[in-house]
Amino acid sequence: MKNISKILFLIIFVIQIPINIKLPKSVFTGSNYLLNISSIKAETAEDFLLKASIKKDRGDLEGAVNDLNKALEINSVYKEAFLYRGTIFVALKEFKKAINDLNFVVKSNSKSSMKSLALERRGLARFFMKDYTGAAKDFIAAIEINPDEFPASSYKILALAKEKNNDYEAAILYFNKAIKSEPNSSFLYEQIGITKFKASKSGYCKDWEIASQLSSEYALQLLDKFCN
């Protein structure tokens, strides 16, 4: 009914370092180190990861990748750097590179928070590569490992992946989970209504009515076409 790929990529990727990294006192001193980060000489893989984090926060994703490359030159099995770089590659829409980095993290951890995060972000990459089956598999595996930390925003992607595979029951289940976290999302009410319509289930008009009340013009069009 509607091309949603552009809408979906408006997701803001919140990239976090998955473990606590202490600031090297010999390099990062004083309260103004954030202002001087570009001129500070990094020496360790952890230094470069921290610099990448700050560059990411400033919107310099390419610069962050360059620092992560340097971190991995120093430590070629630095899982945190692979996870961080893979996440940034997702944000840069370089999905194959993202999957390669995230594969390393997934294979090197068993049932850890880091593995759960890598699976969730690999699921995002696979979704945008239109591998909906692979995306759903990764998301569900991430939830099984660490359900409390699974990003609420990814439930909508999981729901859409299930809908793309015509698994409407599962799609509705995950849309409802997403709505619990985003009760004012017109997009989610549009999509759950569309899924119910495709599955010949009742309730889609009510969903589109809520979406229209949340200022969705598309939901109004659906109401006029299918509910009047």
Legacy VTK file of the C-alpha trace (Angstrom):
# vtk DataFile Version 3.0
C-alpha trace
ASCII
DATASET POLYDATA
POINTS 228 float
0.000 0.000 0.000
2.810 2.373 0.729
6.568 2.594 0.203
7.951 2.841 3.724
11.689 2.332 3.198
12.462 6.047 3.452
10.285 6.395 6.536
12.011 3.502 8.243
15.478 4.913 7.726
14.510 7.986 9.718
15.306 5.770 12.724
17.963 7.425 14.877
20.673 4.915 15.697
21.722 5.375 19.298
25.249 4.010 19.282
26.651 3.178 22.680
29.899 1.638 23.782
28.816 -1.744 25.190
31.283 -1.831 28.051
32.683 0.737 30.456
35.989 2.076 29.175
38.074 4.070 31.611
39.626 7.259 30.284
43.411 6.901 30.054
44.562 9.501 32.583
47.822 10.072 30.774
45.990 11.118 27.616
42.558 12.462 28.628
42.928 14.909 31.489
40.751 17.743 32.734
37.122 18.564 32.005
37.789 19.978 28.524
39.100 16.836 26.867
35.961 16.615 24.708
36.802 19.981 23.179
40.376 18.945 22.429
39.733 15.377 21.266
40.862 15.998 17.675
44.309 17.148 18.786
44.885 14.447 21.399
47.251 11.686 20.425
45.575 8.312 20.800
47.838 5.428 21.707
45.732 2.382 22.506
42.807 0.630 20.839
40.622 1.899 23.684
41.759 5.470 22.974
40.693 5.178 19.346
37.348 3.666 20.333
36.700 6.584 22.654
37.671 9.088 19.958
35.314 7.301 17.547
32.504 7.598 20.078
32.988 11.338 20.397
33.209 11.834 16.629
29.993 9.858 16.226
28.280 12.125 18.743
29.390 15.083 16.659
27.973 13.509 13.496
31.350 12.638 11.980
30.605 9.012 11.147
33.376 8.673 8.564
35.884 10.015 11.071
34.596 7.545 13.636
35.114 4.675 11.198
38.694 5.818 10.571
39.433 5.747 14.294
37.856 2.315 14.645
40.018 1.082 11.769
43.050 2.247 13.754
41.762 0.521 16.881
41.494 -2.730 14.960
44.972 -2.316 13.514
46.230 -2.333 17.102
43.909 -5.114 18.299
42.521 -7.227 15.470
40.124 -9.119 17.768
38.696 -6.086 19.586
35.023 -7.073 19.725
33.821 -3.689 20.968
35.377 -1.961 17.961
33.769 -4.445 15.552
30.387 -3.909 17.214
30.735 -0.144 17.167
31.983 -0.004 13.572
29.277 -2.408 12.425
26.631 -0.195 13.988
28.034 2.893 12.274
28.089 1.038 8.959
24.353 0.407 9.406
23.814 4.134 9.908
25.911 4.802 6.777
23.799 2.254 4.837
26.899 0.155 4.141
25.042 -2.985 5.060
27.433 -5.653 3.765
30.299 -4.116 5.720
28.049 -3.917 8.764
27.150 -7.593 8.548
30.811 -8.606 8.211
31.724 -6.725 11.402
28.707 -7.914 13.342
29.300 -11.530 12.278
32.597 -11.397 14.170
30.847 -10.319 17.367
28.027 -12.858 17.032
30.470 -15.728 16.500
32.771 -14.765 19.348
30.217 -14.484 22.140
27.675 -16.862 23.631
24.509 -15.450 25.183
26.007 -12.085 26.152
24.606 -8.572 25.987
27.157 -7.805 23.297
25.969 -10.708 21.176
22.348 -9.640 21.615
23.199 -6.128 20.467
25.157 -7.421 17.475
22.264 -9.671 16.454
19.773 -6.789 16.678
21.944 -4.522 14.536
22.683 -7.283 12.045
18.922 -7.732 11.842
18.573 -4.065 10.882
21.175 -4.455 8.144
19.497 -7.576 6.794
16.093 -5.913 6.823
17.290 -3.012 4.705
18.912 -5.511 2.339
15.435 -7.072 2.032
16.504 -10.290 3.751
13.349 -10.316 5.853
13.705 -13.923 6.971
17.265 -13.366 8.159
16.312 -10.111 9.861
13.471 -11.709 11.807
15.708 -14.605 12.836
18.354 -12.227 14.189
15.845 -10.079 16.069
14.215 -13.078 17.726
17.613 -14.506 18.697
18.521 -11.142 20.258
15.278 -11.085 22.224
15.857 -14.614 23.505
19.291 -13.645 24.849
18.389 -10.305 26.391
14.704 -9.315 26.129
14.985 -6.431 28.598
17.538 -4.590 26.469
16.002 -5.196 23.047
15.389 -1.711 21.550
11.720 -0.815 21.371
12.292 0.774 17.966
13.372 -2.590 16.548
10.057 -4.246 17.383
8.529 -2.257 14.531
11.229 -3.568 12.146
10.662 -7.120 13.365
6.923 -6.677 12.833
7.490 -5.389 9.317
9.839 -8.273 8.540
7.146 -10.728 9.635
4.552 -8.858 7.581
6.817 -9.014 4.513
6.933 -12.799 4.955
3.128 -12.928 5.265
3.339 -14.042 8.894
0.549 -11.696 9.901
-0.150 -13.139 13.341
3.446 -12.585 14.428
3.508 -9.157 12.783
0.453 -8.041 14.750
2.017 -9.352 17.971
5.206 -7.325 17.451
3.360 -4.224 16.255
1.433 -4.298 19.529
4.714 -4.511 21.466
6.024 -1.527 19.526
2.830 0.439 20.190
3.239 -0.083 23.941
6.529 1.804 23.685
5.318 4.351 21.123
1.593 4.867 21.832
1.476 8.082 19.804
2.993 6.694 16.615
0.647 7.174 13.670
3.008 5.027 11.587
2.535 2.011 13.848
-1.251 2.296 13.824
-1.191 2.617 10.033
0.923 -0.498 9.675
-0.925 -2.702 12.156
-4.134 -1.707 10.397
-2.651 -2.644 7.033
-1.524 -5.990 8.436
-4.985 -6.736 9.864
-6.528 -5.772 6.520
-4.229 -8.169 4.643
-4.992 -10.920 7.155
-8.743 -10.309 6.813
-8.957 -9.535 10.514
-11.226 -6.990 12.118
-10.021 -3.824 13.786
-8.128 -2.168 10.965
-10.596 0.690 10.640
-10.180 1.471 14.332
-6.415 1.444 13.957
-6.567 3.822 10.993
-8.974 6.034 12.900
-6.445 6.339 15.735
-3.673 7.023 13.220
-5.765 9.754 11.605
-6.357 11.314 15.035
-2.567 11.373 15.346
-2.468 13.541 12.188
-1.833 10.833 9.583
-3.131 11.861 6.163
-2.390 8.399 4.804
-4.654 6.831 7.429
-7.433 9.184 6.330
-7.009 7.949 2.762
-7.238 4.343 3.947
-10.357 5.109 5.977
-12.038 6.757 2.999
-11.137 3.889 0.684
-11.829 0.846 2.846
-13.969 1.872 5.817
-16.757 4.036 4.395
LINES 1 229
228 0 1 2 3 4 5 6 7 8 9 10 11 12 13 14 15 16 17 18 19 20 21 22 23 24 25 26 27 28 29 30 31 32 33 34 35 36 37 38 39 40 41 42 43 44 45 46 47 48 49 50 51 52 53 54 55 56 57 58 59 60 61 62 63 64 65 66 67 68 69 70 71 72 73 74 75 76 77 78 79 80 81 82 83 84 85 86 87 88 89 90 91 92 93 94 95 96 97 98 99 100 101 102 103 104 105 106 107 108 109 110 111 112 113 114 115 116 117 118 119 120 121 122 123 124 125 126 127 128 129 130 131 132 133 134 135 136 137 138 139 140 141 142 143 144 145 146 147 148 149 150 151 152 153 154 155 156 157 158 159 160 161 162 163 164 165 166 167 168 169 170 171 172 173 174 175 176 177 178 179 180 181 182 183 184 185 186 187 188 189 190 191 192 193 194 195 196 197 198 199 200 201 202 203 204 205 206 207 208 209 210 211 212 213 214 215 216 217 218 219 220 221 222 223 224 225 226 227
